[in-house]
């Protein structure tokens, strides 16, 4: 089992920044976690993939956030981060952390990000 706990969401003005954190805990080796991702879901919309960090260190981003968001991973702290800069109202959503371990999917509970003046 893998538990994922997100934090760092909140209310921010357009153009502002937030950093989300996702702390992972698991029975067995945490390093057996493969890919970790951030997804988001806005009201009335489907959940979408925002950023990916593979076990090999590769990163990928949705086109809408490329150049503004940065995903990083600290294996020593078992944590993945999402640095979000130049935030826009359309970034408003619940952000979810995702982990893949041994072919099983794990999700965090989500953290709300609201971009509004």
N, CA, C and O atoms as a DFTB+ gen file, in Angstrom:
468 C
 N C O
     1  1       0.823      -1.197       0.000
     2  2       0.000       0.000       0.000
     3  2       0.859       1.249       0.000
     4  3       1.916       1.286       0.630
     5  1       0.404       2.266      -0.705
     6  2       1.076       3.565      -0.754
     7  2       0.069       4.624      -0.329
     8  3      -1.056       4.667      -0.828
     9  1       0.482       5.464       0.586
    10  2      -0.349       6.604       0.984
    11  2       0.291       7.891       0.458
    12  3       1.498       8.100       0.580
    13  1      -0.534       8.730      -0.116
    14  2      -0.078      10.002      -0.680
    15  2      -0.841      11.129      -0.005
    16  3      -2.070      11.109       0.048
    17  1      -0.119      12.102       0.506
    18  2      -0.744      13.235       1.186
    19  2      -0.254      14.521       0.536
    20  3       0.934      14.840       0.581
    21  1      -1.188      15.259      -0.072
    22  2      -0.845      16.523      -0.725
    23  2      -0.987      17.682       0.251
    24  3      -1.750      17.620       1.215
    25  1      -0.239      18.732      -0.023
    26  2      -0.361      19.973       0.746
    27  2       0.117      21.116      -0.126
    28  3       0.739      20.904      -1.167
    29  1      -0.183      22.340       0.314
    30  2       0.330      23.511      -0.377
    31  2      -0.675      24.267      -1.213
    32  3      -0.353      25.320      -1.765
    33  1      -1.885      23.752      -1.317
    34  2      -2.891      24.463      -2.091
    35  2      -3.363      25.723      -1.369
    36  3      -2.998      25.976      -0.221
    37  1      -4.179      26.501      -2.067
    38  2      -4.703      27.709      -1.454
    39  2      -5.222      28.677      -2.480
    40  3      -5.408      28.339      -3.649
    41  1      -5.454      29.898      -2.020
    42  2      -5.942      30.974      -2.877
    43  2      -4.776      31.879      -3.245
    44  3      -4.015      32.307      -2.378
    45  1      -4.641      32.166      -4.534
    46  2      -3.555      33.022      -5.001
    47  2      -4.077      33.920      -6.110
    48  3      -4.990      33.544      -6.844
    49  1      -3.499      35.099      -6.228
    50  2      -3.906      36.020      -7.289
    51  2      -3.292      35.615      -8.623
    52  3      -2.248      34.962      -8.653
    53  1      -3.922      35.989      -9.710
    54  2      -3.328      35.712     -11.024
    55  2      -1.906      36.263     -11.097
    56  3      -1.622      37.373     -10.648
    57  1      -1.026      35.453     -11.677
    58  2       0.384      35.811     -11.758
    59  2       1.200      35.340     -10.579
    60  3       2.428      35.423     -10.601
    61  1       0.539      34.849      -9.551
    62  2       1.232      34.400      -8.362
    63  2       1.774      32.986      -8.490
    64  3       1.680      32.356      -9.543
    65  1       2.347      32.500      -7.388
    66  2       2.984      31.178      -7.368
    67  2       2.511      30.375      -6.167
    68  3       2.138      30.924      -5.131
    69  1       2.537      29.070      -6.337
    70  2       2.293      28.124      -5.252
    71  2       3.196      26.928      -5.478
    72  3       3.584      26.625      -6.606
    73  1       3.524      26.256      -4.389
    74  2       4.248      24.990      -4.513
    75  2       3.459      23.908      -3.787
    76  3       3.209      23.993      -2.584
    77  1       3.080      22.902      -4.542
    78  2       2.393      21.749      -3.975
    79  2       3.399      20.675      -3.596
    80  3       4.421      20.498      -4.258
    81  1       3.094      19.969      -2.529
    82  2       3.924      18.849      -2.092
    83  2       3.061      17.605      -1.982
    84  3       1.875      17.678      -1.661
    85  1       3.668      16.475      -2.249
    86  2       2.998      15.189      -2.101
    87  2       3.968      14.259      -1.391
    88  3       4.981      13.846      -1.956
    89  1       3.644      13.936      -0.147
    90  2       4.491      13.051       0.644
    91  2       3.977      11.625       0.531
    92  3       2.796      11.356       0.754
    93  1       4.871      10.722       0.184
    94  2       4.508       9.316       0.007
    95  2       5.017       8.476       1.159
    96  3       6.135       8.664       1.640
    97  1       4.196       7.562       1.587
    98  2       4.619       6.570       2.565
    99  2       4.100       5.220       2.090
   100  3       3.048       5.119       1.458
   101  1       4.872       4.182       2.416
   102  2       4.483       2.869       1.916
   103  2       5.110       1.779       2.754
   104  3       6.153       1.959       3.382
   105  1       4.447       0.660       2.742
   106  2       5.063      -0.534       3.293
   107  2       6.049      -1.040       2.256
   108  3       5.776      -1.003       1.056
   109  1       7.178      -1.506       2.715
   110  2       8.199      -1.926       1.764
   111  2       9.004      -0.733       1.291
   112  3       8.914       0.346       1.877
   113  1       9.761      -0.903       0.279
   114  2      10.652       0.135      -0.203
   115  2       9.898       1.207      -0.961
   116  3       9.151       0.911      -1.894
   117  1      10.095       2.458      -0.557
   118  2       9.462       3.567      -1.256
   119  2      10.054       3.711      -2.639
   120  3       9.423       4.276      -3.532
   121  1      11.244       3.212      -2.823
   122  2      11.883       3.359      -4.111
   123  2      11.285       2.447      -5.169
   124  3      11.642       2.521      -6.344
   125  1      10.384       1.598      -4.745
   126  2       9.711       0.773      -5.735
   127  2       8.617       1.537      -6.450
   128  3       8.015       1.029      -7.396
   129  1       8.355       2.767      -5.998
   130  2       7.406       3.595      -6.724
   131  2       8.015       3.964      -8.055
   132  3       9.171       4.382      -8.121
   133  1       7.252       3.813      -9.105
   134  2       7.722       4.084     -10.455
   135  2       7.455       5.544     -10.804
   136  3       8.216       6.432     -10.419
   137  1       6.394       5.780     -11.517
   138  2       6.069       7.128     -11.959
   139  2       5.229       7.854     -10.916
   140  3       4.353       7.264     -10.283
   141  1       5.507       9.130     -10.749
   142  2       4.651       9.990      -9.929
   143  2       4.192      11.161     -10.785
   144  3       4.952      11.698     -11.591
   145  1       2.960      11.538     -10.599
   146  2       2.355      12.568     -11.452
   147  2       1.508      13.514     -10.612
   148  3       1.139      13.230      -9.472
   149  1       1.224      14.634     -11.226
   150  2       0.202      15.543     -10.729
   151  2      -0.915      15.614     -11.773
   152  3      -0.662      15.810     -12.962
   153  1      -2.131      15.454     -11.312
   154  2      -3.327      15.646     -12.120
   155  2      -4.124      16.805     -11.518
   156  3      -3.873      17.231     -10.391
   157  1      -5.076      17.298     -12.283
   158  2      -5.994      18.292     -11.737
   159  2      -7.387      18.087     -12.340
   160  3      -7.548      17.554     -13.438
   161  1      -8.368      18.528     -11.583
   162  2      -9.745      18.434     -12.037
   163  2     -10.474      19.713     -11.665
   164  3     -10.628      20.043     -10.489
   165  1     -10.916      20.422     -12.688
   166  2     -11.704      21.635     -12.486
   167  2     -13.180      21.267     -12.445
   168  3     -13.568      20.217     -12.958
   169  1     -14.000      22.108     -11.847
   170  2     -15.443      21.814     -11.762
   171  2     -16.046      21.592     -13.144
   172  3     -15.864      22.398     -14.056
   173  1     -16.762      20.488     -13.278
   174  2     -17.434      20.186     -14.530
   175  2     -16.535      19.664     -15.625
   176  3     -16.980      19.480     -16.758
   177  1     -15.262      19.420     -15.302
   178  2     -14.324      18.938     -16.311
   179  2     -13.716      17.614     -15.896
   180  3     -13.753      17.231     -14.727
   181  1     -13.151      16.919     -16.883
   182  2     -12.486      15.656     -16.591
   183  2     -11.128      15.899     -15.941
   184  3     -10.515      16.952     -16.116
   185  1     -10.685      14.924     -15.205
   186  2      -9.359      15.002     -14.602
   187  2      -8.321      14.965     -15.721
   188  3      -8.420      14.153     -16.641
   189  1      -7.327      15.845     -15.635
   190  2      -6.306      15.902     -16.672
   191  2      -4.913      15.782     -16.073
   192  3      -4.662      16.211     -14.947
   193  1      -4.020      15.194     -16.845
   194  2      -2.631      15.044     -16.441
   195  2      -1.913      16.381     -16.595
   196  3      -1.970      17.011     -17.651
   197  1      -1.242      16.802     -15.535
   198  2      -0.528      18.074     -15.543
   199  2       0.964      17.871     -15.741
   200  3       1.577      18.520     -16.589
   201  1       1.553      16.963     -14.953
   202  2       3.001      16.779     -15.025
   203  2       3.361      15.382     -14.561
   204  3       2.692      14.800     -13.707
   205  1       4.446      14.846     -15.146
   206  2       4.895      13.483     -14.860
   207  2       6.363      13.479     -14.509
   208  3       7.157      14.204     -15.108
   209  1       6.728      12.650     -13.525
   210  2       8.138      12.452     -13.166
   211  2       8.357      10.945     -13.081
   212  3       7.824      10.281     -12.192
   213  1       9.138      10.418     -14.002
   214  2       9.347       8.972     -14.020
   215  2      10.468       8.570     -13.071
   216  3      11.223       9.415     -12.588
   217  1      10.567       7.277     -12.813
   218  2      11.629       6.776     -11.945
   219  2      13.002       7.018     -12.566
   220  3      14.007       7.071     -11.858
   221  1      13.043       7.166     -13.892
   222  2      14.301       7.443     -14.571
   223  2      14.672       8.905     -14.586
   224  3      15.736       9.272     -15.083
   225  1      13.800       9.755     -14.042
   226  2      14.107      11.179     -13.958
   227  2      13.567      12.011     -15.095
   228  3      13.841      13.210     -15.167
   229  1      12.807      11.403     -15.985
   230  2      12.223      12.170     -17.085
   231  2      10.977      12.914     -16.623
   232  3      10.235      12.447     -15.760
   233  1      10.769      14.074     -17.214
   234  2       9.587      14.870     -16.886
   235  2       8.814      15.205     -18.156
   236  3       9.386      15.349     -19.237
   237  1       7.512      15.324     -17.998
   238  2       6.643      15.740     -19.092
   239  2       5.554      16.632     -18.530
   240  3       5.165      16.509     -17.368
   241  1       5.067      17.535     -19.373
   242  2       4.078      18.507     -18.931
   243  2       2.951      18.635     -19.942
   244  3       3.140      18.441     -21.143
   245  1       1.784      18.965     -19.430
   246  2       0.693      19.342     -20.315
   247  2       1.068      20.640     -21.025
   248  3       1.781      21.477     -20.473
   249  1       0.585      20.794     -22.244
   250  2       0.946      21.975     -23.017
   251  2       0.535      23.256     -22.292
   252  3       1.229      24.270     -22.358
   253  1      -0.587      23.196     -21.611
   254  2      -1.134      24.389     -20.964
   255  2      -0.282      24.897     -19.801
   256  3      -0.424      26.050     -19.392
   257  1       0.597      24.056     -19.266
   258  2       1.403      24.472     -18.108
   259  2       2.888      24.513     -18.413
   260  3       3.684      24.930     -17.572
   261  1       3.264      24.089     -19.593
   262  2       4.683      24.030     -19.941
   263  2       5.306      25.412     -19.869
   264  3       4.767      26.380     -20.406
   265  1       6.451      25.493     -19.197
   266  2       7.127      26.768     -19.014
   267  2       6.697      27.518     -17.771
   268  3       7.352      28.478     -17.364
   269  1       5.594      27.085     -17.161
   270  2       5.112      27.748     -15.940
   271  2       5.209      26.843     -14.720
   272  3       5.466      27.315     -13.612
   273  1       5.006      25.549     -14.918
   274  2       5.029      24.581     -13.819
   275  2       6.289      23.726     -13.906
   276  3       6.796      23.445     -14.992
   277  1       6.781      23.321     -12.740
   278  2       7.939      22.434     -12.689
   279  2       7.683      21.335     -11.677
   280  3       7.361      21.607     -10.520
   281  1       7.827      20.084     -12.117
   282  2       7.698      18.946     -11.211
   283  2       9.089      18.497     -10.804
   284  3      10.009      18.460     -11.621
   285  1       9.230      18.155      -9.530
   286  2      10.508      17.651      -9.034
   287  2      10.238      16.570      -8.008
   288  3       9.129      16.436      -7.490
   289  1      11.283      15.802      -7.725
   290  2      11.103      14.645      -6.844
   291  2      12.319      14.539      -5.942
   292  3      13.456      14.602      -6.408
   293  1      12.074      14.378      -4.650
   294  2      13.131      14.209      -3.656
   295  2      12.976      12.816      -3.064
   296  3      12.146      12.595      -2.182
   297  1      13.772      11.888      -3.550
   298  2      13.637      10.507      -3.082
   299  2      14.016      10.370      -1.611
   300  3      13.484       9.503      -0.918
   301  1      14.924      11.211      -1.124
   302  2      15.325      11.132       0.278
   303  2      14.170      11.481       1.213
   304  3      14.074      10.967       2.327
   305  1      13.287      12.376       0.727
   306  2      12.138      12.789       1.531
   307  2      10.862      12.097       1.077
   308  3       9.790      12.338       1.632
   309  1      10.972      11.245       0.079
   310  2       9.795      10.549      -0.457
   311  2       8.700      11.527      -0.846
   312  3       7.521      11.309      -0.568
   313  1       9.104      12.588      -1.481
   314  2       8.167      13.671      -1.795
   315  2       8.320      14.122      -3.239
   316  3       9.427      14.177      -3.776
   317  1       7.193      14.442      -3.855
   318  2       7.201      15.044      -5.181
   319  2       6.561      16.422      -5.056
   320  3       5.608      16.612      -4.300
   321  1       7.092      17.367      -5.798
   322  2       6.646      18.746      -5.721
   323  2       6.110      19.216      -7.080
   324  3       6.459      18.680      -8.132
   325  1       5.265      20.221      -7.016
   326  2       4.840      20.912      -8.232
   327  2       4.943      22.409      -7.959
   328  3       4.131      22.983      -7.234
   329  1       5.953      23.022      -8.552
   330  2       6.113      24.472      -8.451
   331  2       5.287      25.107      -9.561
   332  3       5.494      24.830     -10.743
   333  1       4.361      25.950      -9.171
   334  2       3.461      26.581     -10.136
   335  2       3.675      28.089     -10.127
   336  3       3.439      28.757      -9.120
   337  1       4.120      28.608     -11.245
   338  2       4.366      30.041     -11.392
   339  2       3.426      30.623     -12.442
   340  3       2.820      29.895     -13.228
   341  1       3.319      31.941     -12.438
   342  2       2.469      32.651     -13.413
   343  2       1.080      32.032     -13.488
   344  3       0.564      31.751     -14.570
   345  1       0.494      31.830     -12.329
   346  2      -0.796      31.144     -12.268
   347  2      -1.889      31.973     -12.920
   348  3      -1.892      33.203     -12.875
   349  1      -2.821      31.243     -13.529
   350  2      -3.939      31.845     -14.241
   351  2      -5.252      31.354     -13.650
   352  3      -5.283      30.294     -13.025
   353  1      -6.328      32.096     -13.832
   354  2      -7.619      31.623     -13.313
   355  2      -7.985      30.228     -13.823
   356  3      -8.625      29.456     -13.109
   357  1      -7.588      29.906     -15.032
   358  2      -7.919      28.590     -15.585
   359  2      -7.113      27.460     -14.950
   360  3      -7.362      26.290     -15.241
   361  1      -6.150      27.788     -14.087
   362  2      -5.436      26.756     -13.334
   363  2      -6.214      26.336     -12.086
   364  3      -5.818      25.401     -11.391
   365  1      -7.307      27.019     -11.807
   366  2      -8.121      26.678     -10.646
   367  2      -8.652      25.260     -10.775
   368  3      -9.290      24.915     -11.769
   369  1      -8.388      24.446      -9.770
   370  2      -8.786      23.034      -9.802
   371  2      -8.384      22.378      -8.489
   372  3      -7.675      22.963      -7.670
   373  1      -8.855      21.154      -8.313
   374  2      -8.313      20.303      -7.266
   375  2      -7.152      19.536      -7.886
   376  3      -7.297      18.904      -8.933
   377  1      -6.020      19.598      -7.239
   378  2      -4.811      18.954      -7.746
   379  2      -4.582      17.660      -6.965
   380  3      -4.625      17.634      -5.735
   381  1      -4.337      16.588      -7.723
   382  2      -4.167      15.258      -7.145
   383  2      -2.775      14.712      -7.455
   384  3      -2.250      14.874      -8.556
   385  1      -2.213      14.076      -6.469
   386  2      -0.948      13.358      -6.649
   387  2      -1.270      11.912      -7.014
   388  3      -2.226      11.325      -6.507
   389  1      -0.464      11.360      -7.891
   390  2      -0.653       9.981      -8.353
   391  2       0.690       9.252      -8.298
   392  3       1.740       9.829      -8.582
   393  1       0.633       7.977      -7.928
   394  2       1.838       7.144      -7.947
   395  2       1.511       5.775      -8.521
   396  3       0.427       5.228      -8.318
   397  1       2.470       5.255      -9.229
   398  2       2.362       3.916      -9.809
   399  2       3.406       3.033      -9.118
   400  3       4.599       3.334      -9.153
   401  1       2.959       1.964      -8.503
   402  2       3.883       1.041      -7.836
   403  2       3.459      -0.374      -8.148
   404  3       2.347      -0.794      -7.829
   405  1       4.361      -1.103      -8.775
   406  2       4.112      -2.506      -9.116
   407  2       2.826      -2.664      -9.921
   408  3       2.101      -3.647      -9.768
   409  1       2.553      -1.685     -10.781
   410  2       1.392      -1.778     -11.653
   411  2       0.085      -1.359     -11.023
   412  3      -0.964      -1.446     -11.659
   413  1       0.129      -0.904      -9.773
   414  2      -1.080      -0.456      -9.099
   415  2      -1.095       1.073      -9.023
   416  3      -0.050       1.714      -8.912
   417  1      -2.295       1.635      -9.087
   418  2      -2.470       3.081      -9.061
   419  2      -2.824       3.545      -7.652
   420  3      -3.623       2.915      -6.959
   421  1      -2.222       4.648      -7.244
   422  2      -2.515       5.246      -5.944
   423  2      -2.755       6.742      -6.128
   424  3      -2.083       7.404      -6.918
   425  1      -3.724       7.253      -5.383
   426  2      -4.097       8.666      -5.469
   427  2      -4.109       9.314      -4.100
   428  3      -4.432       8.680      -3.095
   429  1      -3.752      10.591      -4.079
   430  2      -3.922      11.374      -2.874
   431  2      -5.347      11.902      -2.786
   432  3      -6.170      11.660      -3.669
   433  1      -5.621      12.621      -1.715
   434  2      -6.979      13.105      -1.476
   435  2      -7.266      14.408      -2.223
   436  3      -8.422      14.819      -2.333
   437  1      -6.238      15.046      -2.727
   438  2      -6.408      16.280      -3.485
   439  2      -6.221      17.523      -2.634
   440  3      -6.475      17.518      -1.430
   441  1      -5.775      18.582      -3.281
   442  2      -5.635      19.880      -2.622
   443  2      -6.170      20.953      -3.574
   444  3      -5.882      20.938      -4.771
   445  1      -6.943      21.870      -3.030
   446  2      -7.603      22.879      -3.850
   447  2      -6.653      24.028      -4.154
   448  3      -5.988      24.560      -3.265
   449  1      -6.605      24.394      -5.416
   450  2      -5.881      25.587      -5.861
   451  2      -6.887      26.515      -6.519
   452  3      -7.576      26.131      -7.464
   453  1      -6.967      27.735      -6.016
   454  2      -7.882      28.729      -6.569
   455  2      -7.089      29.964      -6.968
   456  3      -6.389      30.562      -6.150
   457  1      -7.209      30.334      -8.230
   458  2      -6.509      31.511      -8.746
   459  2      -7.561      32.566      -9.055
   460  3      -8.348      32.428      -9.992
   461  1      -7.558      33.604      -8.263
   462  2      -8.597      34.625      -8.400
   463  2      -8.132      35.929      -7.774
   464  3      -7.382      35.935      -6.797
   465  1      -8.588      37.025      -8.349
   466  2      -8.291      38.328      -7.766
   467  2      -9.409      38.750      -6.816
   468  3      -9.341      39.826      -6.223
